[in-house]
Amino acid sequence: MSRDGNPLTVAMALLERLEPGAPQRVQANLDAFSPETAELLLGYAFTDIVSRDKIDLRTREMLTVAMLAVMGTAQRQLEFHMRAAINTGVTRQEVVEIVLQVSVYAGVPAAMNAITAAKQAFSDID
């Protein structure tokens, strides 16, 4: 993805690719906090980091799912990125395997939280 242009525009285009309709929801949520938040946070996260071409988006989403699952503190973001992972070509079985891997390195409680998120993400897609 080209990183030329307005950082927020680039970020929102990538967010739309991850989940159609997400940019409007995210923008409204962040604007309710502070009008500059979307550009600051999403411009950095999605324009400066996620849109880099050194790792493909599918792999980045798999990594993001694993990291959010290990954190155990970002359930809504985990659900979103599980859906985004599937939207970038990750299979449901691969999501299951990521969660199982999480159980080894972050523990069963983190895996249990990730299972809850996966069930919700799968339900949202269905």
N, C-alpha and C positions, 0 to 999 in steps of 0.2 A: 504494500500500500504506500502510495506517495505521502511523504511527510511535508510536502509543500503546502502553503496556504495557512489560513487561520487555524490555530491549534484546536479550538473548540469544534470547528467544522470537520476537521480530520477525525477528531475523537468521536464525534457523533456518527459519522459515517461508519466507523469501525464498530461502534456499539450497535448500530442498526444491523450490521452484518452478523453480529453475535446473536441478536434476538430482535426480530422485527417489532417495532413499536417501543422498544426500550428507551431510545433517546428522549422521547417526549416525557415518559414517566420519570426518568432520572433527572432531566433538566428541571421539571416542575418541583421535584423533591428538593433539589439543591438550591434552586432559586428561592424557595420558601425559607431557607436558612439564610442565604446571602447571595445576591445576584452574581458575585464574582467567583463563587465557589466552583461552579461547573468548569469554568475555564481553567482555574488553578489546579484542581484535582484531576479532572479528566484530561486536560491538556497534557499534564505530566504523565499520568498513567497510560493513557491510550495512544497519545501522539508521540511522546518521547520514548516510551518503553515498548508497549505491546505492538505497535506498528513496525518495529524494527524487523528487517528481513533476514536476520541471522538464524531465527527459529521460526518454523511455520506456525500459523495460528492454531491449528489443531493440537500441536504439541504444547504450545503455550497454554491452551485451555486445560489440557491434561495436568500440566504442572500446577496451574492455578487451583484446580480442584483439589489436588493433593495438599497443597500448602494451606488452603482455607480449611480443609478437613482437619489437618494437624493443629491449626490454631484453635479450632473449636469455639471460636467466639464471634463468628460472622455467618450465622446460619442463613440469612437472607441472601448474602452475597454468594455463599456456597451453592444454594439452590439455583440462583441465576447462572453461575458459571457451569453448573452441571448441565443446565439446558443449553447454554452457549456451546459447551463441549460437544453435545449431541448435534447442535446446528452446524458445527464445523467438521462433522464426520466421525466423531468418537461414538462408538457403539455403547448401548446400555451395558453390555457385558464388560466392556472396558472400564466403564464407570464402576461397576461392581468390583473388578479387579483392583482398581485404584483404592477403593474403600478397604478391601482386604489387606492391601499393602500398608495402608494407614494403621491398621490394627497392630501390625508387627512393630512399627517404628514410633507410633504415638500412643498406642494403647487401645484397649477395647472401648473405654468410654468415648474416645474421639471417633472411633469407628461407628459406635452406636449413634452418635450425633450425625455422622455422615450418612448413615443408613436412613435416618429420618429425613434428611435433606434430599437424598436420592429418591425416596418414595414420593416426596412432594414434587420434585422436579419431573419425575416420570408421569405423575398424575397431571401436572400442569400441561405437559406435552400432549397427553392423551385427550 
